[in-house]
Amino acid sequence: MGIYGPDGAMEAILADGIAALAADGRPSLKDELSVTWLRYPSSPLAAAWGDGSQALAVHGASWAGERARYPASVVKLAYLVAAEAWLQRQWLERSPELERALAAMIRDSSNDATGLVVDLLSGTTSGPELPPGALASWSEQRQLVNRWYGSLGWEEWQGCNACQKTWGDGPFGRERQSYGPDLANRNRLSTDFTARLLHGVISGALVSPLACQRMGALLQRSLDPEARRADPENQVDGFLGAGLPTAARLWSKAGWMSQARHDAAYIEIEDHQPFLVVAFSEGPARATDDQLLPALAQRLAEACRA
């Protein structure tokens, strides 16, 4: 992976941790899980969001990190970064309604807000089925986000796809046509790509330091127990954040549906090295497993103890 130096000790810790989690009643876990884990010598936030100039000696490890899986709502992180890039290039105009949609997409994981963001990024809209010629033109326009990520030259982008909205009940009309009869055009991301994306936000390296600061403000999560109880869809409980002490600092974007439970998180804990984890777990058993990601976070946090 292009942003970190492979660390043999971290690879061994990650592999041993996954083996232990698999042995705890998850016999098929090694095939159902992808993880990318980065560790930082110190917090990149203050310098990165100030002028973007801090050099980061990042070490990392991954398990099936290059495998592209359905990302569920984690794809919203990719749309957030693209929206900031479009704004910088004046391909979009900043407005209260766009700001409201971006906040709802990330903080609340709103599918309705995501639909608007995808429309604005691509210049397409949902609607009835289209005849072949019109569908081809519509589909080409919907590839704008994919083409931009491809232009970055990241090796981690290979095999990924971010061109579909997110749904409660699923796509209809031209949106369903876009998936193809065998759903081959579903969104796909790898944990390696997602880790590089989140690392770019945290390190101030994507779009601009100010844009990264705005994105970080949307991604920050409260670990306060009362706040979590007040918001059952807090993107902490059942995800990586639930395995952290309440005094930790967390920036994350979760994804959850009937066939997946994912999370992408950057974490700071006192007396620990800061670390970033992206974990994608697939299948109906993993989707209902609200203990896996917290247990993984606990293990990796312990390995980052200073």
C-alpha positions in Angstrom: 0.0 0.0 0.0 1.4 3.4 -1.0 1.0 5.4 2.2 2.8 3.2 4.8 5.8 1.0 5.3 4.8 -2.6 5.9 5.5 -3.7 9.5 6.1 -7.4 10.1 5.2 -7.1 13.8 1.9 -5.4 13.0 1.1 -8.1 10.4 1.7 -10.8 13.0 -0.5 -9.0 15.6 -3.3 -8.5 13.1 -3.2 -12.1 11.8 -3.1 -13.5 15.4 -6.0 -11.2 16.4 -8.1 -12.3 13.5 -7.4 -16.0 14.3 -8.5 -15.5 17.9 -11.7 -13.7 16.8 -12.4 -16.5 14.3 -11.8 -19.2 17.0 -14.4 -17.4 19.2 -17.4 -18.8 17.3 -16.6 -17.3 13.8 -15.2 -20.2 11.8 -15.4 -18.5 8.4 -14.2 -15.1 9.6 -10.9 -15.2 7.7 -12.8 -15.2 4.4 -15.5 -12.7 5.6 -13.1 -10.0 6.9 -10.8 -7.4 5.4 -8.8 -5.1 7.6 -6.2 -2.3 7.0 -4.5 -0.9 10.1 -2.2 2.1 10.2 -0.2 3.3 13.2 1.3 6.8 13.7 4.2 7.9 15.8 2.3 11.0 17.0 -1.0 12.8 16.2 -1.0 14.2 12.7 -4.1 16.4 13.3 -2.9 19.7 14.5 -0.1 20.2 12.0 -1.9 18.5 9.1 -5.1 20.6 9.5 -2.9 23.7 10.0 -0.7 23.7 6.9 -0.6 20.1 5.6 3.2 20.0 5.9 3.8 17.3 8.6 5.7 14.3 7.3 4.2 11.1 8.7 6.2 8.0 9.3 3.3 5.6 9.0 3.5 1.9 9.6 0.8 -0.5 8.7 -0.6 -4.0 8.0 -3.5 -5.4 6.2 -5.6 -8.6 5.9 -7.2 -9.1 2.5 -6.9 -5.3 2.3 -6.9 -5.2 -1.5 -10.1 -7.2 -1.8 -13.0 -5.0 -3.1 -16.2 -5.6 -1.2 -19.6 -3.9 -1.1 -18.9 -0.9 1.2 -22.5 -0.1 2.3 -22.5 3.5 3.8 -18.7 3.7 4.0 -18.9 4.9 0.4 -20.3 8.1 1.7 -16.8 9.0 2.8 -15.7 8.8 -0.8 -18.6 11.1 -1.9 -17.7 13.6 0.9 -14.1 13.9 -0.4 -15.3 14.2 -4.0 -17.7 17.0 -3.0 -14.9 19.0 -1.4 -12.8 18.5 -4.5 -15.7 19.7 -6.7 -16.1 22.7 -4.5 -12.4 23.6 -4.8 -12.6 23.4 -8.6 -15.9 25.4 -8.6 -17.7 22.5 -10.2 -20.2 22.9 -7.4 -21.3 26.0 -5.6 -21.3 26.0 -1.8 -24.8 26.5 -0.4 -26.6 25.9 2.9 -28.5 23.0 1.3 -25.3 21.3 0.1 -23.8 21.8 3.6 -26.9 20.3 5.2 -26.8 17.3 2.9 -23.1 16.6 3.5 -23.7 16.8 7.3 -26.7 14.5 7.2 -24.8 12.1 4.9 -21.9 11.7 7.3 -23.2 12.4 10.8 -26.6 10.6 10.3 -25.7 8.4 7.4 -28.8 9.7 5.6 -29.5 7.8 2.3 -31.7 10.7 1.1 -28.9 13.2 1.6 -26.5 10.9 -0.2 -28.8 10.7 -3.2 -28.7 14.5 -3.5 -24.9 14.6 -3.2 -24.5 11.9 -5.9 -26.9 13.9 -8.1 -24.8 17.1 -7.6 -21.5 15.3 -8.1 -22.6 13.6 -11.4 -25.2 15.8 -12.9 -27.6 12.9 -13.0 -31.0 12.3 -11.4 -33.1 9.2 -10.5 -36.3 8.5 -12.5 -38.1 6.1 -14.8 -36.2 3.5 -16.9 -34.4 4.9 -19.9 -34.0 3.5 -23.4 -30.5 2.1 -24.3 -29.1 5.3 -25.8 -30.2 7.6 -23.1 -29.1 5.1 -20.4 -25.6 4.9 -21.9 -25.3 8.7 -21.7 -26.7 8.8 -18.2 -24.3 6.0 -17.1 -21.3 7.8 -18.6 -22.2 10.9 -16.6 -22.6 8.9 -13.4 -18.9 7.8 -13.8 -17.5 11.3 -12.9 -16.6 10.3 -9.4 -14.9 7.1 -10.5 -12.9 9.0 -13.2 -11.7 11.5 -10.6 -10.5 8.8 -8.2 -8.8 7.0 -11.1 -7.0 10.2 -12.0 -5.3 10.3 -8.6 -3.1 7.4 -9.6 -3.6 5.5 -6.4 -2.8 1.8 -6.7 -5.5 1.1 -4.0 -8.2 2.3 -6.4 -7.9 -0.7 -8.7 -11.1 -2.8 -8.6 -13.1 -0.1 -6.8 -16.3 1.5 -7.9 -18.2 4.5 -6.4 -21.1 5.5 -8.7 -24.3 4.3 -7.0 -26.5 5.9 -4.4 -27.3 4.2 -1.1 -30.7 2.8 -0.4 -33.2 1.8 2.2 -35.4 -0.4 0.0 -33.1 -0.6 -3.1 -32.9 1.1 -6.5 -35.7 1.4 -8.9 -36.1 2.7 -12.5 -32.9 3.9 -14.2 -31.0 3.4 -10.9 -31.8 -0.3 -11.0 -30.8 -0.4 -14.7 -27.5 1.1 -13.7 -26.6 -1.9 -11.6 -26.9 -4.3 -14.5 -28.9 -7.6 -14.4 -26.3 -9.3 -12.2 -25.5 -6.3 -10.0 -22.0 -6.1 -11.5 -22.0 -2.3 -11.2 -22.6 -2.2 -7.4 -20.4 0.0 -5.4 -17.1 -1.7 -4.4 -14.3 -0.5 -2.2 -11.3 -2.1 -0.5 -10.1 -1.5 3.0 -6.7 -0.4 1.6 -8.4 2.3 -0.5 -10.7 3.4 2.3 -7.7 3.6 4.7 -5.8 5.8 2.2 -8.9 8.0 1.8 -9.4 8.5 5.5 -5.6 8.9 6.0 -5.7 11.7 3.5 -8.4 13.5 5.5 -6.6 13.0 8.8 -3.2 14.1 7.4 -4.5 17.1 5.6 -3.4 15.7 2.3 -6.7 15.6 0.3 -8.0 18.7 -1.5 -6.7 21.2 1.1 -6.0 21.3 4.8 -9.1 23.5 5.3 -11.3 21.0 3.4 -9.8 18.2 5.6 -10.7 20.2 8.7 -14.3 20.5 7.5 -14.5 16.8 6.7 -13.0 15.9 10.0 -15.6 18.0 11.9 -18.3 15.9 10.3 -16.6 12.6 11.0 -15.9 13.2 14.7 -18.0 10.9 17.0 -19.0 11.2 20.7 -18.1 8.3 22.9 -20.2 9.7 25.8 -22.5 6.9 27.0 -25.5 9.3 27.5 -25.1 10.8 24.0 -25.0 7.3 22.5 -28.1 6.2 24.4 -29.9 9.2 23.0 -29.0 8.3 19.5 -29.5 4.6 18.8 -27.9 5.0 15.3 -24.8 6.6 16.6 -22.3 4.7 14.4 -20.3 3.8 17.6 -22.2 1.0 19.3 -21.6 -2.3 17.4 -18.7 -0.7 15.6 -15.0 0.0 16.3 -15.8 2.9 18.6 -17.6 0.6 21.1 -14.3 -1.1 21.8 -12.6 2.1 23.0 -12.4 3.9 26.3 -14.9 6.7 26.6 -12.0 9.2 26.9 -10.7 8.3 23.4 -11.2 10.6 20.4 -12.8 9.1 17.3 -13.4 10.1 13.7 -15.3 7.5 11.8 -17.8 6.4 9.1 -19.7 3.2 9.6 -21.7 1.0 7.2 -24.3 -1.5 8.1 -26.9 -3.5 6.1 -28.3 -7.1 6.0 -25.1 -8.5 4.4 -22.3 -6.3 5.9 -21.0 -4.5 9.0 -18.1 -2.1 8.3 -16.3 0.8 9.9 -13.5 3.2 9.0 -12.0 5.0 12.0 -9.1 7.2 13.1 -8.5 6.9 16.9 -6.5 8.7 19.5 -6.2 7.4 23.1 -4.0 8.8 25.8 -0.7 6.8 26.3 -1.3 5.1 22.9 0.1 5.8 19.5 -2.7 7.1 17.2 -4.0 4.6 14.8 -6.4 4.1 11.9 -8.5 1.0 11.2 -10.8 0.1 8.4 -12.6 -3.2 8.8 -15.1 -4.7 6.3 -17.0 -7.8 7.4 -19.4 -9.5 5.0 -22.3 -12.0 5.3 -25.5 -12.2 7.3 -23.7 -13.6 10.4 -21.2 -10.8 10.4 -24.0 -8.2 9.8 -25.6 -9.2 13.1 -22.4 -9.6 15.0 -22.1 -6.4 17.1 -19.2 -7.7 19.1 -16.6 -8.3 16.3 -15.6 -4.8 15.4 -15.4 -3.6 19.1 -13.3 -6.7 19.9 -11.0 -6.0 17.0 -10.6 -2.3 18.1 -9.7 -3.4 21.6 -7.0 -5.7 20.3 -5.4 -3.2 18.0 -5.6 -0.4 20.6 -3.7 -2.6 23.1 -1.0 -3.1 20.4 -0.7 0.7 20.1 -0.1 1.3 23.8 2.9 3.5 24.2 
